């Protein structure tokens, strides 16, 4: 987790198509894109002014591991993480190696496919009010961070500039068609169970995660990232106890800090202490080390 903190990708000699909360997208040709994972931090759908050292490389390495491991479950967009032969200047290859993926172009389905296996975060807050999570009824008597009887699918409509909107499966079906909605749910649940089982080998509880899908050659393929500390809530199994806060292997130190600060979760984001950034960086690195060992 060392080296330059890259919060903005420079001009690299390729057309820039999109700058997201964390990733930047460049055109290679009619069928391929270059995705660059910066070290930018996004929490509560707001981009912070500071980055987490090495985060982009962790996200890329973990996504590559998971895309390869989960390939038997269905198509994904990753082609390679090698940058040779793309016409980039040597200095750009040095800068971007380890944080870049060459991927197939896809027509994105604008749904965050969230799967929750534990009662955490915003789900716990909603449960306390009305015994539901994203409108899904749950049994009475559950405590904070409790394991759910079964994982639940809680989709959200994507918003690249603000907060995503939690919706029912029915709303997804109305917007994209019943067949697409069902496939999004079924693929997401299968990927969650696959990830949770392998995370368990790494001593990690996969509390929740989100997937994105797009159409590649007419088929729904997993795109963006998969089972990373940015898209998932990773809990060290040895530190887990229902009813208590979990020292998780993701950006939880940042969530904890900003929630305690009284921030209203709207831009601009507050400035983070160096110690909080360091704690998050350590957790990202530990998550990668554990997953790499489990998938070896």
C-alpha positions, 0 to 999 in steps of 0.5 A: 500500500505504498507509492503515489496516491492517484486521485485524478488520472492524467491525460494518457493519450486515449479519449476519456469517456467517463470519470466516476466516483472512483474509476475513470474510463478510456476508449481503446477501440469499438469493443474495448475500454480501459478502466483505471481505478484511482485512489479516490474515496467515495462514501455515502455516495459522496467523493472525498477530496482525499484518497486512500494510498494504494486503494486502486491497486487493491481494487484491481487485484481483488477484482481480477482474482474474483472475476477469474474465480467466478467465471464458471458462474457467468460472463464478465467484462474483464479481458486483461490487466496487461497494458502492453500493446495499447500504445501508452507512453512508458511513463503512463504504463508505469503509472497505471500498471496494477490499477487498470483493466482492459474490459469489453464494452458493455451496455450498463443496466443502471441497477445496483444489485445489492445482496445483504447477508447481515443486518448492518449499516442503513439496513439496521437503521431501517430495521429499527424503525419498521422491521424491514430492510429496503422494504423486505420484511424481517423477523422480530428480535434481530440485533445489530449485525445479526446474520439474516435467516437468508440473504436478501436482494435489495436493488437500487437504481443507480445515480452517478452524481447523488444517492442511489434509490432503493427500490423493489424488484417489481420496480426493476421489472417495470423499468427493465423487464421481468426477465432482466430483473429475475436474472439480475436477482438470481445472478447476484444471489449466486455470486453472493453465495459463491463469494461468501463461501470463499470469503469464509475460507479467508476468515471473512464474513461477507456481510453485504456486497453489490454487483453491476451488470451490463450487456456484452454480446447480448448477454448479461455480464458482471462489470465494474468491480466485484467483491472488493472492499469498495463494493462489500462489507468484509468482517473478520470472522474472528472479531465477529459478535452479533449485537456489537460493532465490527472492526471491518476490512473496508472503509468502515473507519471512514464511515465511523468517523464521518457519522460521528462528525455530524456530517449530513452526508451531502457534499462537500465531504469533511476532511479526514484525519491521516490516522483514519485514512491509514486505518482504512488503507491497512484494512484494504491491504489485509482484505486483499492478502486474505482473499489472495490466500483463499483463492490461491 
